[in-house]
Each structure stands twice: as C-alpha cells, then as structure tokens.
Amino acid sequence: MDLEGPVTVIGYSIPAVGRLDEQTAPAPEDYIHVVPDSLIGRVSFRFDVLPAVNNLQDNEICRFGVEGLYALSCVAVQGDGGVPAAEGVPEEVFTTVHPTALLAAQDIAEEVVFLRFKRAMYARDVNDAAAAAACAGAKVDPAEVEATIAAGPGLYPPNGEGVWTLITAVPMRIAPELQVDFADARYEARVVDLRPGDTRLSTVRVRFKVFDKQLDAYEKKPVAIVRTILNAEL
C-alpha cells in the first residue's frame, strides 16, 4: 500500500469492557492500557497503520513504532465505531470488522513506496525545522527550504550502533556498490546486512559502518564524509 496516512487494517467491537477476560498473569512483552472510565457500554477498537511521524489521532490510546518509519495505532471510541451489527444480531455479540478497501496485492512496488515515504518524512522534518527557526527570529528563505526538500534525504547519520543509512533518489537497476570518500583516509566504509536474505529494499537503501583502520575497530560516532557514490553498473 502507498502509506501516506492512516489505513485501517482491522477493528473490534465489544459489548462492554467488563465482558473481556481478566488478564492475571501478563507476559513481559504485553502492553497494558487502562481503558478510560468514560468508555461505558459498547466500545470499538480500530487498528491503523500509518507513518510514524503522523500526529496522534483522535481517541488514540496507543501506538507501536517500527524502525521509526511506520506505526500501528489503536483508536478506542464509544459505540459501534460506525459499523452497526447486522439485523438480528444480539447486542451482546463481539464483532470483528475487516476493511473491504484494502488491495488484494501491493499495487505499487515496495521500493517506490519506501522512497516516497522517506521523502515525505524528510520534507516534514525540513518544514518543522524551518518553522522553528522562523519562530526563533531567524530569516528563512522559502526557496532554500524547497530546494532542500527537492534534494531529498540522502545520507542519514549513524544510529546508536554506528550504522549509517544511504537512501537513493530513485530505485536503481540492481543493488548498488558503495564508495565513500572520507576526509580522513584512516576510515573505510563496510556495508552491513542487518537482515540477511531480505533484499526487498536493496536497490534503494544501503547501510554501512565506518571502520577505523588505525584502531582496528568500528567508529560509532559521526565522522567527516567528503562524498558518497553508488554504482549500479548501468
């Protein structure tokens, strides 16, 4: 799916919170949420997938992020959530709601969706930074902001494990070879495969670590990079 906003994946409607089974021994990985006292009688829960950067939805009670990119959101509302039970169905019934608008198969290539999503996140970050700078009294050139957004995200600094991420401007023909020129020749880039065998995004994303040849160890902090080159052997 082309994930630009919330997309409902499933919903549940229960006659009352008190009708749920009591969990007396939750597992360590369980998420526990206290349902507000205002939710009396029938309550409906809706689970949406959405960009992780989106603001909280109305009546959202929890959200679980995935790699800072996507998130699973849960919304709880009073009543049937706009999906009434079929005629003749008892009011005490528990209902599962499956959306009918989802695609049977992915309509857009995953790597294309990934790039669109990353660019959308980047555009939002740039606009937020520009707005914050303007509020602080700095002069912000709208043309420069637009040019920055148009250039795209490109290279992302290392995460806590020292892994850099390089995003291509467009999907490449094959998984590209990486060349990184550092300001200090003691460093070299070494591509890392965080998910062996998973090549779905190999034509749009390259991850690497910086190796310090003098210390014979990986450098987790940012270092100066002169340029990066991706070669897809056109």
C-alpha positions as CSV (number, residue, x, y, z in Angstrom):
1,M,0.0,0.0,0.0
2,D,1.1,3.6,-0.5
3,L,1.2,4.7,3.1
4,E,0.8,8.4,3.4
5,G,-2.0,8.5,6.0
6,P,-3.8,6.1,8.4
7,V,-5.0,2.9,6.8
8,T,-7.3,0.7,8.9
9,V,-6.3,-3.0,8.9
10,I,-8.9,-4.4,11.4
11,G,-11.4,-3.4,14.0
12,Y,-13.1,-5.0,17.0
13,S,-16.3,-4.1,18.8
14,I,-17.2,-5.4,22.2
15,P,-20.4,-5.0,24.2
16,A,-18.6,-3.7,27.3
17,V,-15.1,-3.6,28.7
18,G,-16.3,-5.7,31.6
19,R,-17.1,-8.5,29.3
20,L,-13.4,-9.1,28.4
21,D,-11.5,-11.8,30.1
22,E,-9.3,-10.6,33.0
23,Q,-5.6,-11.0,32.4
24,T,-4.0,-12.1,35.8
25,A,-0.5,-13.0,34.5
26,P,0.6,-10.7,31.7
27,A,3.7,-11.7,29.8
28,P,6.7,-9.2,30.0
29,E,6.1,-8.2,26.3
30,D,2.4,-7.5,26.8
31,Y,1.2,-3.9,26.5
32,I,-1.4,-3.0,29.1
33,H,-3.6,0.0,28.7
34,V,-6.2,1.2,31.3
35,V,-9.5,1.9,29.5
36,P,-10.9,5.4,30.4
37,D,-14.0,5.3,32.7
38,S,-15.8,7.4,30.0
39,L,-16.0,4.4,27.7
40,I,-19.2,2.8,29.0
41,G,-21.2,0.2,27.2
42,R,-20.2,-0.9,23.7
43,V,-16.7,0.1,22.8
44,S,-15.0,-0.2,19.4
45,F,-11.2,-0.5,18.8
46,R,-9.7,0.3,15.4
47,F,-6.1,-0.6,14.4
48,D,-4.5,1.6,11.8
49,V,-1.0,1.5,10.1
50,L,0.4,5.0,9.4
51,P,3.6,6.9,9.1
52,A,5.3,7.1,12.4
53,V,5.7,10.9,12.1
54,N,1.9,11.5,12.0
55,N,0.3,13.3,14.9
56,L,-1.8,11.4,17.4
57,Q,-5.2,10.5,16.0
58,D,-8.4,11.5,17.8
59,N,-9.1,8.9,20.6
60,E,-5.8,7.2,20.0
61,I,-4.8,5.1,23.1
62,C,-1.5,3.6,22.0
63,R,1.0,3.4,19.2
64,F,3.8,0.9,18.3
65,G,6.5,2.1,16.0
66,V,8.6,0.1,13.6
67,E,12.1,1.3,12.9
68,G,11.0,4.9,13.1
69,L,9.2,4.6,9.8
70,Y,5.7,3.1,10.3
71,A,3.5,2.6,13.3
72,L,0.5,0.6,14.4
73,S,-2.1,2.8,16.1
74,C,-5.1,1.8,18.2
75,V,-8.1,4.1,18.5
76,A,-10.9,3.4,21.0
77,V,-14.4,5.0,20.7
78,Q,-17.7,4.8,22.3
79,G,-20.3,2.8,20.4
80,D,-20.1,0.6,17.3
81,G,-17.5,2.8,15.5
82,G,-19.8,3.5,12.6
83,V,-20.2,-0.2,11.8
84,P,-23.5,-1.3,13.3
85,A,-24.2,-5.0,13.7
86,A,-26.4,-6.8,11.2
87,E,-30.1,-7.0,11.8
88,G,-31.0,-9.8,14.2
89,V,-27.5,-10.0,15.8
90,P,-27.7,-9.8,19.6
91,E,-26.4,-6.7,21.3
92,E,-24.0,-8.9,23.4
93,V,-22.1,-10.1,20.4
94,F,-18.3,-9.5,19.9
95,T,-17.7,-8.2,16.4
96,T,-14.6,-8.3,14.2
97,V,-14.5,-5.7,11.4
98,H,-12.4,-6.3,8.2
99,P,-12.0,-3.4,5.8
100,T,-13.1,-4.0,2.3
101,A,-11.0,-1.3,0.6
102,L,-7.5,-2.9,1.0
103,L,-5.8,-4.1,-2.0
104,A,-5.5,-7.9,-2.6
105,A,-1.9,-7.3,-3.7
106,Q,0.6,-4.5,-3.4
107,D,-0.3,-2.0,-6.2
108,I,3.0,-0.1,-6.1
109,A,6.5,-1.5,-5.8
110,E,7.7,-1.6,-2.2
111,E,10.9,0.3,-3.1
112,V,8.9,3.1,-4.7
113,V,6.6,3.4,-1.7
114,F,9.7,3.4,0.6
115,L,11.3,6.3,-1.2
116,R,8.1,8.3,-1.3
117,F,7.6,7.7,2.4
118,K,11.2,8.7,3.3
119,R,10.9,11.8,1.2
120,A,7.7,12.7,2.9
121,M,9.2,12.3,6.3
122,Y,12.2,14.3,5.3
123,A,10.0,17.1,3.9
124,R,8.1,17.3,7.2
125,D,11.4,17.5,9.2
126,V,12.7,20.3,7.0
127,N,9.5,22.3,7.2
128,D,9.4,21.8,11.0
129,A,13.0,23.0,11.3
130,A,12.3,26.0,9.1
131,A,9.2,26.9,11.2
132,A,11.2,26.6,14.4
133,A,14.0,28.8,13.0
134,A,11.4,31.4,11.9
135,C,9.8,31.4,15.4
136,A,13.3,32.0,16.9
137,G,13.7,35.1,14.7
138,A,16.0,33.6,12.0
139,K,15.5,34.6,8.4
140,V,14.2,31.6,6.4
141,D,14.3,31.6,2.7
142,P,11.3,29.6,1.3
143,A,13.3,28.9,-1.9
144,E,16.1,27.3,0.1
145,V,13.6,25.2,2.0
146,E,12.1,23.9,-1.2
147,A,15.5,23.2,-2.7
148,T,16.5,21.3,0.4
149,I,13.3,19.2,0.2
150,A,13.8,18.6,-3.5
151,A,17.3,17.3,-2.9
152,G,15.9,14.6,-0.7
153,P,17.2,13.0,2.4
154,G,20.3,11.2,1.0
155,L,22.7,10.2,3.8
156,Y,21.4,9.6,7.4
157,P,23.9,9.8,10.3
158,P,24.8,6.8,12.4
159,N,22.3,5.3,14.8
160,G,23.3,4.0,18.3
161,E,25.0,1.0,16.7
162,G,27.1,3.2,14.3
163,V,25.1,2.2,11.2
164,W,24.8,4.8,8.6
165,T,21.9,4.7,6.0
166,L,22.1,6.0,2.5
167,I,18.9,6.4,0.5
168,T,18.9,6.6,-3.3
169,A,17.0,9.3,-5.2
170,V,15.3,6.6,-7.4
171,P,15.2,2.8,-7.4
172,M,18.4,1.5,-9.0
173,R,18.6,-1.3,-11.5
174,I,20.5,-3.6,-9.1
175,A,21.8,-3.4,-5.6
176,P,24.5,-0.7,-6.0
177,E,28.1,-0.9,-4.9
178,L,29.0,1.7,-2.3
179,Q,32.0,4.0,-2.4
180,V,32.6,6.5,0.5
181,D,35.4,9.1,0.5
182,F,36.2,10.2,4.0
183,A,38.1,13.4,5.0
184,D,40.4,11.2,7.0
185,A,41.9,8.3,5.0
186,R,42.1,6.1,8.1
187,Y,38.4,5.3,7.7
188,E,36.7,3.0,5.3
189,A,33.0,2.1,4.8
190,R,31.9,-1.5,5.2
191,V,28.4,-2.4,4.1
192,V,26.3,-4.3,6.7
193,D,23.4,-6.6,6.1
194,L,21.0,-6.1,9.1
195,R,18.6,-8.7,7.7
196,P,20.4,-11.4,5.8
197,G,18.4,-12.7,2.9
198,D,16.0,-9.7,2.9
199,T,16.7,-7.9,-0.4
200,R,13.4,-6.1,-0.8
201,L,14.9,-2.6,-0.4
202,S,18.4,-3.4,-1.7
203,T,18.0,-1.1,-4.7
204,V,17.0,2.0,-2.7
205,R,18.9,1.7,0.6
206,V,22.5,0.9,1.6
207,R,23.6,0.6,5.2
208,F,27.2,0.7,6.3
209,K,29.5,1.1,9.2
210,V,32.7,3.2,9.4
211,F,35.9,1.1,10.2
212,D,38.9,2.8,11.7
213,K,41.9,1.0,10.2
214,Q,44.4,2.5,12.7
215,L,42.4,1.4,15.8
216,D,41.2,-1.8,14.1
217,A,37.7,-1.0,15.3
218,Y,34.4,0.4,14.2
219,E,33.7,4.1,14.8
220,K,30.2,4.7,16.1
221,K,30.3,8.4,16.2
222,P,29.8,10.7,13.1
223,V,32.9,11.3,11.0
224,A,33.5,13.8,8.1
225,I,32.5,12.4,4.7
226,V,33.6,14.1,1.5
227,R,31.2,12.3,-0.9
228,T,29.3,9.0,-1.4
229,I,29.0,7.2,-4.7
230,L,26.5,4.4,-5.6
231,N,27.4,2.3,-8.7
232,A,24.7,0.2,-10.2
233,E,26.7,-0.8,-13.3
234,L,24.5,0.9,-15.8
